[in-house]
């Protein structure tokens, strides 16, 4: 059941949200994996920019994932699907 939910989320990312494989291929700096880490994290995630300053870690704007913290299980499913997106991108 859980793997099916992750697969359904991944398909939704592609079909419903428009994040095509070509779109994913544009994210060559680890953004998909970092977004997954943000969804998987239990609190705010911080990272460092090129100058060593602390910056908010979510790579796609808005400061943090939209549903962050509201539904822990759902966030983890999204994180797993984003990990798959990054693995698929690397595989291509």
N, C-alpha and C positions, 0 to 999 in steps of 0.2 A: 504494500500500500504506500509506504513512504517513498520508495523509488518512483512509483507512478506519479505521486504528487510533484516530485522534483522534475520529472520528465514533462509533466503538464505545465509547470511553471516555465520551464525552458522553452517549450513550444509557444506558450503565451508571449514570452519576451519577443519571439520572432514574428509570429503571426498577428498578434493583437496589438503589440506595442511598437511594432515596426523596427525592432532592432535586428536587422538582417545580418547575415554572415559578413557581407561587405562592410556594414557599419561596425561590427565587432572588430574586423580586421584593421580599422583605423586606430584602434586603441592599443598602441604598441608599447606603452610605458607601464603596463601592469595595472591600468585603471580598473579593468574588470575584476581582477583578483582583489584589488584594494577595496572596491565597492563591496565585494563579498565579505571581506574582513569587517567592514563597517556594519553590515547587516548582522554578522555573527557576534560582534562585540556586545557586551552587556551595558556599556556606558559610552560616553563620548570617546571617540578615537582621535588621537592627535598624531600628526606626523611633522616632519621638518622639511622646510623648503630648501632650496639650493644655498641659501645664506645662513642656514642653521636656525632660523626662526621657527617657532612653533606655529603651525597652521592647522586649521581644521582638516581632518583627513578624508572626508567624503569627496571623491573626485568628480562628481557630476552636479555640483551646485546645490544650493539650498542648505548647506551646512551639515546635514545628516540625511540618511534615508527617510523617505516619507513616513513609513510606518514604524520607524525605529522605536522599540520599546513597548509598543501597544499590544503586539501579539508575538510573543517570543518564538513560538513554533513556526509561525508564518515567516518571520524574519529569517529563521534558519533554513527554511525551504528556499527562500529567495537567494540566500547566501550560497547554498549548494548549487542552484541553477546557474548563478554567476560564475562559480568555480568551473562548472562544466563549459560555460561559454569561453572562458579563458583557455581551458584545456583544448577545446575544439579549435580555437584560434591558433594556438601553438602547433597543433597537429597539421593544420593546413600549411 
